[in-house]
């Protein structure tokens, strides 16, 4: 939203407020401001009865759209229309033409679960097959409200706010609190997205009408309903609009006053109205109601989030921690103190609580709340946690230890987490299986696979009862470090815990063998599964099919899968595409997406896999054709497929197409990965300006990360140094562009790569130029710098300058001497004679000025 938007909206609301005086007598029961707002949005409508209308009537009138009852449409026709809106032509594309010609209509989407292409006879098997997929996406609810709420989200994704409200208006359905809240969120999202003041005002008006309708229907207006609206006004500093909506929220809703105080304080801190902040704090100091602590808590939260440390401290000083009855409030106070690093207050409050006899269990909890909220390094957080317990002479409880361990896992500080686990065992405290599994998962996600050898003995030594998920993760980690014997050993150890091996455990081992291209060993896993009477699942067959190299093998595993009753899932379809592509059957790979059993929900993902498979096997033209079809259908290509296209268009693609593909990526990590691939293409094709533009965007993406910015250019200069033939002038031009256009200095590693490029290009003058750049960039010459320059000068034949550089290289380091000797031997020189070494006053090496 541009800066003028909030200003224009404010003027519109002010105009509406002025006009309200003219309509005050129209309907005594209706707020004048409400009437003004409605008159502004719909000048021709009468204000007298709007407030009592149902949601469907409000929505229908907003779009001049009649309800379903007026049209007399049947439920099935309406459901078909909704399905066609949500799925477009997808259903007809996947369905049997004969069924369509017979007039068979879609099942009522409101009466069946959101699962497509499921035969009733295979429902039980199908449920097992898609359990993994459900966990990855969302938890389905069997209630009608749950399905309808999912419809709200689906419509929001496919249609946007306006058409969603139109659809609900046609439904003429009684709407619950969740649906009201979802619609309000859609209105606010639409208002935020739009740069048109009129559109934003209209969406805010709809949100207001929805709130009013909720109150009329007897619903309690809670924070979930009004929070997004008030945050909109706060973000854009719209004070009058904030007051306007608060009047409706507060009317007959006294319980909301304390929470509204939080939003009010946020508003005044946002617009920096010091007088209002002072006024709120002054009135709070005079207030002595029973809910004073609730107001204090909400003010503290707002001040903490706004980084108003002085005001926060001022308010904290007025609180007697020993008289606070709410444990939740005390907990939040310590969290705020941790976030603002107010250690003195934290220690004072803890000591006061200990003095009045608060138990060690609660004190330990407050310490954990305080330390885990500190914006400090994990090591400092743990140290403070231990020190505070020591100062108060209490032992940390098991639950607080585990909270801190979970905190470490969330930040993937797995070594620190394991140290805490060891300390728990030393203190004789129990560790829950949930916490142990969380540490395992964090190790797996952070690729610290070797730590499985540290964690597995913990199970054997301590009273930890693992479950199948524990063993699955450990087996997968063991496989990742290629310790297949260890993985099989864990399977054997299951007997010690009276457990049976699962399909997922064997799948982890099979997947590891396939990654190592050991097909025979992978098939051996299948034989072991049969011997252990463990049935294969869709993931097993996905591994087998995707690694087939012949069509016959694919058919064989497909037949086995059907015979075992395993259903075709999204992962199996993707495996079929990869298997056919690997065996050169590209037409069959393309035919996979035409199978009527392909799940509609994963259709775009499967098509994206097809694009990747074709592109990676040299079928660039076919891959681009499918990508074009997806674009025309407004379907989004998966990030992995986009990157695969960019990677394989390096020789055949043009720059414009690569840059267009780059714009399809939203995630930062994926975009950065793809950007460097495009830059690699530009280096080969000498597209200097495009490289600079992409580097500027990369710098903007990491503008708040100084460490990342320092190494952004290293990969670029590495590519230039490794290019054959060397385009040294491109590297030198980029160096100047980085300094002048981007305003940054190169890192030491970037200059090292450029120095190597100078040697490879056999350009002595450029070598001297880069040597001076170290000093310009504020990078002092070190031993490695001198060694690199010495080697460069020898390679380029400037032996006199090389001898001068040699004087700055110490001879007391055996590794450095071996490198120098290797350089001399490579250029046919004898060992250096003992000579004088140029040193500074401190005895340290100094640079030689060229």
Secondary structure, DSSP 8 states (H G I E B T S, - for coil): --HHHHHHHHHHHHHHHHHHGGGTTT-TTS-HHHHHHHHHH-TTS-SSSGGGS-HHHHHHHHTT---HHHHT--HHHHHHHHHHHHHTTHHHHHS-HHHHHTT-----TTTS-S--S--GGGHHHHHHHTHHHHHHH-----SHHHHHHHHHHHHHHHT-HHHHHHHHHHHT----HHHHHHHHHHHHHHHHH---HHHHHHHHHHHHHHHHHHHHTT----HHHHHHHHHHHHHTT-HHHHHHHHHHHHTT-GGGHHHHHHHHHHHHHHTT-HHHHHHHHHHHHH---TTHHHHHHHHHHHHHHTT-HHHHHHHHTT--GGG---HHHHHHHHHHHHHTT-HHHHHHHHHHHHHTT--HHHHHHHHHHHHHTS-S-HHHHHHHHHHHHHHTT----HHHHHHHHHHHHHTT-HHHHHHHHHHHHHTT----HHHHHHHHHHHHHTT-GGGHHHHHHHHHHTT----HHHHHHHHHHHHHTT-HHHHHHHHHHGGGGT----HHHHHHHHHHHHHTT-HHHHHHHHHHHHHTT----HHHHHHHHHT--SHHHHHHHHHHHHHTT----HHHHHHHHHHHHHTT-HHHHHHGGG-TTS-GGGHHHHHHHHHHHHHHTT-HHHHHHHHHHHHHTT----HHHHHHHHHHTTTT--HHHHHHHHTT--SHHHHHHHHHHHHHHHHHHT-HHHHHHHHHHHHHHTTT-HHHHHHTTHHHHHHHHH-SS--HHHHHHHHHHIIIII-----HHHHHHHHHHHHHTT-HHHHHHHHHHHHHTT----HHHHHHHHHHHHHTT-HHHHHHHHTTS-SS-HHHHHHHHHHHHHTT----------B-TTS-B-----
